[in-house]
Amino acid sequence: MEITDLIQAPLMDLWNSLLLFIPSLLGAIIIFILGVVIAGVLSKVVEQLVKFLRIDDMAEKLDIKAQFDRAGIKLHIGRLFGWIVKWFFIVVALIAATDILGWDQVTDYLKQVVLFIPNVIVAVIILLAGILLGNFVQRVVKSTVEAAKLESASFLSGLSKWAILAFSFMAALVQLQIAPDLIRTLFTGLVFMIALAGGLAFGLGGKEHAARVLNRLQKDISNQ
């Protein structure tokens, strides 16, 4: 009789725990399913909003998509932001579900993921802005150098563009908190490299123009 009681008591405790857990499990499943449905709907809404604002068309006109195409990446801004919104709300639904189940460690981890998502969005914006600014600066530098009748216009304009792209890429990595110390070191080296390359380019391509400017300045001083 005592042996039966010893076996029966743990089984009853297990059964009672299971009965108490089932409502929490069902509630967590329902919350997660609702979250997935809401995430899918909001994802489509964001895609349609981006389409309505013609952001993809603007990116194509500004040569942003062409830059990604050259890298073998098909950029669709609407789908990108829709994907981010979708997974944001899916993770939020998971947080609510794990919180109902009392899984505190999983909940804390998912909260860290949610807090990291804004960094991803900012990093994407930095990259897009860098591509846009790089293309603009390339055209401005090329026009200015050609107007000054200097050589190496293509080199200097290309250097300006890729310098901005490199800075944007490193800024995005810093925003994502990926090896920030290494990025700072690379940033310093890149600045030195650009300064050296610019000095060599001007010295080799613009020495004749610089000589004419100095001669003109000397004549003006002599006339005075």
N, C-alpha and C positions, 0 to 999 in steps of 0.2 A: 504493500500500500504506500509506503514511504517512497519507494522507487518510482511508482506511478506519479506521485505528486511532484517528485523532482523533475520528471520528464514533462509533465503536463504544464507546470508553471511557466517554464521558458517558452513553450509553444504558444501558450495563451498570450504572453507578453509580446511575442513576435506577431501574432495575429492582430492584437490590438494596435501595435505600431503600424502594421500594414493598413489597417482600416483608417487610421489617422492620416497616413501618407497618401492614400489614394485620392482624396479630395484635393490635396495640394498638387499632386501630379496632374490631375485633370485640369485644374485651374491654370497651371503652368503651360500645359499643352494648348489650351484655348487661347491664352494670352499670346503665346508664340505664333499660333496660326493667324490670329487677328493682326499681329504685327507684320507678318510676312505679306498678308493681303494689302494692308495699308502701305507698306513699303513699295509694293508693285504698283499700286495706283499712283502714289506720289512720284515714283520714278517716271511714269508715263506723263504725268502733269509737267514735270520739269523738262522733259524732252520736248513736249509741245510748246512750252513757254520759250525755250531756246529757239525752236523753229519759228515761232511767231515773231520773235525779236530779230530773226535773221542773223544770229551770231555766227553760224557756220558760214553763211555767205560772206559776212564781213571778214572772217578769218581767211577765206579763200582769196578775197580781193587784196588783203594785206600780206599775202604770200606766206601766211603761217602754216597752212596745210601743206604747201609745197615743201617746206623745210622738213616736216615729218615724213612726207612721201619719199624724199631723198634718203631718209634714214630707214625706210622700209616700214613705217608706222602709218596706218590709216587713221587719221584723227577725225573724230566725230564729237564735237564739243557737247552736243545735246545728250548723246549716249554716255559720254564720260561723266557729266554732272548727274545724269539720271542714275548711273551705276553707283556713284558716291552716295547719293541720297538714299537709294534702295538699301545698300548695306549698312548705312548709318542707322536706319530705323530697324533693320533686322537685328543688329547688335543691341539696340535699345530694347527690343522685344525679348532678346535673350537675357538681358540684365533683369528685366521684370520677372521673367520665368524663373531664373536661378534665385532671385530674391524670395519668391514665393516658396521655393523648395528649401530655402535656408542654406544654400551653397555659398557661403560668404566669400571663400577664396576665389571661386569662379566669378562671382559678381564683381569683386574688386578688380580682377584682371580685365574683365570686359569693360569696366568703367575707364580703365587706363586706355583701352583701345579707342573708346568713344572720344576721350580727351585728345587723342593723337590725330583723329580724322581732320580737325581744322588745320593742323600743320600740313597735312597732305594737300588740302584745298589751296592753302596759301602757296605751297611749293609749286603747284600746277600753274597758278596765276603768275608767279614769278617767272616761270619758264616761258609762258605765253607772252608776257610783257617783254622779256628779254629778246625773244625772236622778233617781235614787232619793232622794238627799239633798235635792234641790230640791223635790220633791213633799212630802217630810216637813216641811221647814221652812215651806213654804207653808201647810200645814194648821195647824202650831203657831202661826205668826205671826197667821194669820187668827183662830184661836180666842182667842188672847191679846188681840188688839186689840178684838175684839168683846166679850170679857168686861170689858175696861176701858171699854167704851161710848165708844170713840173712832171718829171718822169715818175714811174712807179705808182700811178694813180690807182690801178687795179690792186696792186699789192697793199697799199696803205688802206684803201677802202675795205678790202677783204680782211686785213688785220684788225681794223676797227670793229668790224662786224663780229668776227670770231672771238675777239677779246670780250665783247659784251655778252656773247653767248656763253663763254667760259665762266665769266663772273656770275651770270644768272644761274648756271648749273651749280656752281659752288654755293651760291646763296640758297638755292633750293635744298641742297644737301645739308647745309647748316640748319635750315628751317626744320628739316626732318630729323635733326640731331644725329646725323651719321658722321662719325669721326670728325668733330668740329676742330680739334687741334690739328689734325692732318690737313684739313681744308684751309685753315689759316696759313699754314706753312706753304701750301701750294699757291695760295693767293699772293703771298709775298714774292714767291719765285716767279709767278706769272707777271706781276707788275714789273719786276726787274727785267724779265725777258722782253716785254713789250717796249720798255724804255730803251733797251739796247737795240732792238730791231728797228724802232723808229729813228734812233740816232744814226744807225747805219744806212737806213733807207734815205734819210735826208742828206746824209753826207755823200752817198753815192749818186743818188738821183737828182738832188737839188743843189749840188755844189756850184754849178754854173749860174743858176738863178741867184744863189746867195752871193756869189762873186759880183754879179751885176748890181745887186742891191747895195753892197758895200762900196763899190766904185761910185755909184750915184750919190751915196751919202758923203763920200769923201769930196766929190766935186762941189756939192752944196756947201759943205763946210769951207772949202777953199774959196768959193765965190763970196761968202760972207766975210 
